[in-house]
Amino acid sequence: MAKVILAVDDSGSMRQVVSFALRSAGYDVIEACDGADAITKLSGPLHMVITDLNMPQMDGVELIKHIRTQSPHKHVPIMMLTTESHPAKKEAAKAAGATCWMVKPFKPEQLLATVSRVLG
């Protein structure tokens, strides 16, 4: 059974790039357009969350906080995939419970290597 990854980004083209790379590597992908949408999709098996930081309605840090405190998926690894590289933003995400951080733009191979490493 393929591992399931929730990809959260307000950019449709970015979700498409991430999803294509993950599906090409054999992962099942659930897409969400922001944190609020992602919360509605937190059901069933989930092995990892990849989320953007800056999104409308609910940003990535708030999504991480929600998952870490209220979800049955509170121990699932969460990757922050964002254009942000400011140390304070990274600290906020880490404090909320982010597992790892990757800056856009990225190479699909880089994304897959990180996902593979995190999922073991």
Order of alpha helices (4+ residues) and beta strands (2+ residues): beta-alpha-beta-alpha-beta-alpha-beta-alpha-beta-alpha
